[in-house]
Amino acid sequence: MGRNRKNDRHLPAKVYLEHSAYYYRDGKKPRVPLGKDLGEALAKYSGLIGNTWSLRTLGDVIDKYRVEVLPLKRSEKTRKEEGRALERLKIAFGHFLPDSVTAVNLYTYIDARKSKEGRPVPIAARHEILLLGHVYRKAKRWGVTVNPVVGIELPEKSGKRAYVPMEQVEAAKALASPRMRLAIDWAVMIGQRRADLLKLKRSDIRKDGIYIKQGKTEAELIMEMSPALEALIARSDAMSPQIPREYLIRKRNGKPYTGDGFYSNWARLMAKHVKAGGQHFTFHDLRSVSADEAPTIEEARDRLGHTSTETTKRHYRRKPTKARPAS
């Protein structure tokens, strides 16, 4: 059943966390530093052990998936979120033999899954069990013969999020710093995801508009130039520092925001907004605000980079539909 480990149960065999860094220890040999980032550490670990993954426990299978499959996913956000989910799954199931996990074990995990505040989080559990199912599908080529996720009943997906009126966006902007106000205006005007907004550069500006390649879907689009978009670009240009000003949304030192750093700023803004009596919403909700502000569903679809109006309508258009009464 593998080693019984009291601490750091999400780590592979012979990998240890010491003073915020990861190390590989193999008997009496000198320890090998693997770095401070877990993803990087696992990649170096894979290089050290070569093709000798034991796959004796589900924890070994999860480690192999994290090293060989997870880095191939396009979205940085997806890689981070699924990396954290894999850590939770390994703590829960890592000691099992891959073929010994049952539906009862999975239902127990779903029922017991709680947030840091102790609240049940069935949707998070749903995503994590679906990810485990993908781990098992990949593991078939590694010799694992069963997939216990097949056939189990998962919690229902959450419905469409609440409509965010433009008045709430303006109220939050009134409390925001100039840089955060600029980011909000970019999000509402062009409707892109946070990661795609934060990587926009001056070199993406063309005569006919702004070139965008979406990180999640790799969809390519040109956001057509307009007087309002030109004015927004001018605001970005005027933001300090002037050198460097490669990024349209940038920090005080001219460098781009990291996803975590930007999220921290947004969380502080939302705390102020809610304390003032405002509606809580996420930065991603601004993508829906942009879709709602578009005059037609087709324009909303094109702005968001969707291939189908159904996707836009089902997930992003939240404004109540206006209807005429019978005459």
C-alpha positions in Angstrom: 0.0 0.0 0.0 3.0 2.3 0.0 4.6 4.4 2.7 2.5 5.8 5.5 3.4 9.5 5.7 2.2 11.8 8.4 3.0 15.1 6.6 3.1 16.2 2.9 1.1 13.3 1.8 0.6 15.0 -1.6 4.3 14.5 -2.4 5.8 11.6 -4.3 8.1 9.0 -2.7 11.4 10.4 -1.5 10.3 14.0 -2.1 10.2 16.3 1.0 9.3 19.9 1.7 12.0 21.6 3.8 12.1 25.3 4.5 9.7 26.2 1.6 11.7 24.2 -0.9 11.4 20.6 -2.3 14.2 18.1 -2.1 14.7 14.5 -3.4 16.3 12.1 -0.8 17.4 8.6 -1.8 18.8 6.8 1.1 22.1 8.1 2.3 22.9 9.9 -1.0 23.1 13.8 -0.9 19.7 15.4 -1.2 18.9 16.9 -4.6 17.2 20.4 -4.6 14.1 20.4 -6.8 13.0 24.1 -6.4 10.3 26.0 -4.6 7.5 25.5 -7.1 5.7 22.1 -6.9 5.1 21.7 -10.6 8.8 22.4 -11.3 9.8 20.1 -8.6 7.7 17.2 -10.0 9.2 17.8 -13.4 12.7 17.5 -12.0 11.6 14.5 -10.0 10.4 12.8 -13.2 13.8 13.5 -14.8 15.6 11.8 -11.8 13.5 8.7 -11.8 13.2 8.4 -15.6 10.6 5.8 -16.7 10.6 4.0 -13.4 7.2 5.2 -12.0 6.1 2.4 -9.8 2.3 3.1 -10.3 1.8 0.9 -7.3 -0.5 3.4 -5.6 -3.0 5.8 -6.9 -0.7 8.5 -5.6 2.0 7.4 -8.0 -0.6 7.5 -10.9 -1.6 11.1 -9.9 2.1 12.1 -9.7 2.7 10.7 -13.2 -0.4 12.6 -14.5 0.7 15.8 -13.0 4.1 15.6 -14.6 3.2 14.3 -18.0 -0.4 15.4 -18.7 -1.1 18.6 -16.7 1.7 20.7 -18.4 0.1 20.0 -21.8 -3.1 21.9 -20.8 -3.1 25.3 -22.5 -4.5 27.6 -19.8 -2.2 28.6 -16.9 -5.2 29.0 -14.7 -6.4 25.5 -15.5 -2.9 24.1 -14.7 -2.9 25.9 -11.3 -6.4 25.0 -10.3 -6.1 21.3 -11.4 -2.7 21.1 -9.7 -4.3 22.1 -6.4 -7.1 19.7 -7.0 -4.7 16.8 -7.7 -3.0 17.6 -4.3 -6.3 17.2 -2.6 -7.1 14.0 -4.5 -3.8 12.5 -3.6 -4.2 13.2 0.1 -7.6 11.5 -0.1 -6.9 8.6 -2.4 -3.1 8.4 -2.8 -2.7 5.4 -0.4 -5.2 3.3 -2.4 -4.2 0.7 -5.0 -5.4 2.2 -8.3 -7.9 -0.6 -8.9 -9.3 -0.7 -5.4 -11.1 2.7 -5.3 -14.9 2.1 -5.2 -17.9 4.3 -5.9 -18.5 4.4 -2.1 -15.1 5.9 -1.6 -15.9 8.6 -4.2 -19.3 9.4 -2.7 -17.7 9.6 0.8 -15.3 12.2 -0.6 -18.0 14.2 -2.2 -20.1 14.3 1.0 -17.1 15.2 3.1 -15.6 17.9 0.8 -15.7 21.2 2.7 -14.3 24.7 2.1 -11.8 26.3 4.5 -14.8 27.8 6.3 -16.3 24.4 6.8 -19.1 24.8 4.2 -20.0 21.9 1.9 -18.7 22.5 -1.7 -20.4 19.9 -3.9 -19.5 21.7 -7.1 -15.8 21.8 -6.2 -16.1 18.1 -5.4 -17.8 17.5 -8.8 -14.9 19.1 -10.6 -12.3 17.2 -8.6 -14.0 13.8 -9.2 -14.3 14.5 -12.9 -10.6 15.3 -12.9 -9.9 12.0 -11.1 -11.9 10.3 -13.9 -9.6 11.9 -16.5 -6.6 10.7 -14.5 -8.0 7.1 -14.7 -8.7 7.5 -18.5 -5.1 8.5 -19.1 -3.8 5.7 -16.7 -5.4 3.0 -18.9 -2.3 3.3 -21.2 -0.2 2.8 -18.0 -1.8 -0.4 -17.1 -4.7 0.7 -14.8 -7.7 -1.4 -15.8 -10.7 0.3 -14.0 -12.2 3.7 -13.8 -14.4 4.0 -10.7 -15.7 7.4 -11.7 -17.7 5.9 -14.6 -21.4 5.6 -13.7 -21.4 7.5 -10.4 -23.9 10.3 -9.8 -22.3 13.7 -9.5 -23.7 16.9 -7.9 -25.5 19.0 -10.4 -23.7 21.9 -12.1 -24.4 25.3 -10.6 -26.7 27.5 -12.7 -26.0 30.7 -14.4 -24.5 33.3 -12.0 -26.6 36.4 -10.9 -26.9 39.3 -13.3 -24.6 42.2 -12.5 -26.1 45.6 -13.4 -23.8 48.2 -14.8 -24.7 50.4 -11.8 -22.9 47.9 -9.6 -19.8 48.0 -11.8 -19.8 51.8 -11.6 -20.2 51.7 -7.9 -17.2 49.4 -7.5 -15.2 51.6 -9.9 -15.8 54.6 -7.7 -13.9 52.8 -4.9 -11.1 51.4 -7.1 -7.6 52.7 -7.8 -6.9 54.2 -11.2 -5.2 51.0 -12.3 -8.1 48.8 -11.2 -10.6 51.2 -12.9 -8.6 50.9 -16.1 -8.7 47.1 -15.9 -12.4 47.1 -15.3 -13.0 49.3 -18.3 -10.9 47.0 -20.5 -12.9 44.0 -19.3 -16.3 45.5 -19.9 -15.3 47.0 -23.3 -13.7 44.0 -24.9 -15.1 41.1 -22.8 -11.9 39.1 -22.5 -10.8 36.8 -19.7 -8.5 38.1 -17.0 -5.4 36.2 -18.2 -5.9 37.5 -21.8 -6.4 41.1 -20.6 -3.2 41.0 -18.4 -1.0 39.9 -21.3 -2.2 42.5 -23.8 0.7 44.5 -25.2 1.2 47.6 -27.3 2.5 45.3 -30.0 -1.0 43.8 -30.2 -2.4 47.1 -31.4 -2.9 47.2 -35.2 -4.5 49.7 -37.6 -7.8 47.8 -37.7 -7.9 46.9 -34.0 -6.3 44.8 -31.3 -5.2 41.3 -32.0 -6.1 38.8 -29.3 -5.3 35.1 -29.1 -7.2 33.6 -26.2 -5.2 31.4 -23.9 -8.0 29.0 -23.0 -9.3 28.2 -26.5 -6.6 29.6 -28.7 -9.3 31.5 -30.6 -8.0 34.5 -32.5 -9.9 37.7 -33.0 -9.4 41.3 -33.9 -11.2 43.7 -31.6 -12.2 46.5 -34.1 -10.9 49.9 -33.4 -13.4 52.6 -32.3 -13.2 56.0 -30.7 -14.0 54.5 -27.3 -11.3 51.9 -27.7 -8.8 54.5 -28.9 -9.6 56.5 -25.8 -9.0 53.5 -23.6 -5.7 52.8 -25.2 -4.8 56.5 -24.6 -5.6 56.0 -20.9 -3.3 52.9 -20.8 -0.6 54.9 -22.5 -0.9 57.7 -19.9 -0.6 55.4 -17.0 2.8 55.4 -15.3 5.4 54.3 -15.9 5.9 55.6 -19.4 9.1 53.4 -19.7 8.5 50.6 -19.9 4.9 50.6 -21.1 4.9 47.4 -23.0 1.7 46.1 -21.3 -1.6 48.0 -21.6 -2.5 47.0 -18.0 0.7 47.2 -15.9 2.0 47.6 -12.4 3.8 50.6 -11.0 7.1 49.2 -12.2 5.8 48.6 -15.7 5.7 44.8 -15.4 2.5 42.8 -16.0 0.4 41.6 -13.1 0.5 38.0 -12.1 -2.8 36.2 -11.8 -2.5 35.9 -8.0 -1.3 39.5 -7.6 -4.2 40.9 -9.6 -6.7 38.6 -7.7 -5.5 40.0 -4.4 -6.1 43.6 -5.6 -9.6 42.6 -6.8 -10.4 40.8 -3.5 -9.6 44.0 -1.6 -11.7 46.1 -3.9 -14.7 43.7 -3.6 -14.4 43.7 0.2 -14.7 47.5 0.1 -17.6 47.4 -2.4 -19.6 44.9 -0.3 -18.9 46.7 2.9 -20.4 49.8 1.2 -23.5 47.8 0.5 -22.7 46.7 -3.0 -23.3 43.3 -4.7 -20.4 40.9 -4.7 -19.2 39.8 -8.1 -16.0 38.4 -9.6 -13.7 39.9 -12.2 -14.8 37.1 -14.5 -18.4 38.4 -14.1 -17.3 41.5 -16.1 -17.1 39.2 -19.2 -20.9 38.7 -18.8 -21.4 42.4 -18.2 -19.7 43.0 -21.5 -22.0 40.4 -23.2 -25.0 42.0 -21.6 -23.9 45.5 -22.9 -23.6 44.2 -26.5 -26.6 45.3 -28.6 -27.1 41.8 -30.1 -26.4 38.2 -29.2 -24.3 37.9 -32.3 -22.1 40.9 -31.3 -21.7 39.4 -27.8 -20.7 36.1 -29.3 -18.0 37.6 -31.5 -16.7 39.9 -28.7 -16.3 37.0 -26.4 -14.7 34.8 -29.0 -17.3 32.1 -29.0 -18.1 29.9 -32.0 -21.8 29.4 -31.0 -24.4 31.9 -29.8 -25.8 29.1 -27.6 -22.6 29.2 -25.5 -22.9 33.0 -25.1 -26.6 32.8 -24.3 -26.4 29.9 -21.9 -23.4 31.1 -19.8 -22.9 34.8 -20.3 -26.0 36.8 -21.3 -27.6 37.4 -17.9 -29.7 40.5 -18.3 -33.4 39.8 -18.0 -35.1 39.4 -21.4 -37.5 42.3 -22.3 -40.9 41.2 -23.5 -43.9 43.0 -24.8 -47.3 42.4 -23.2 -50.3 41.3 -25.3 -52.1 44.2 -26.9 
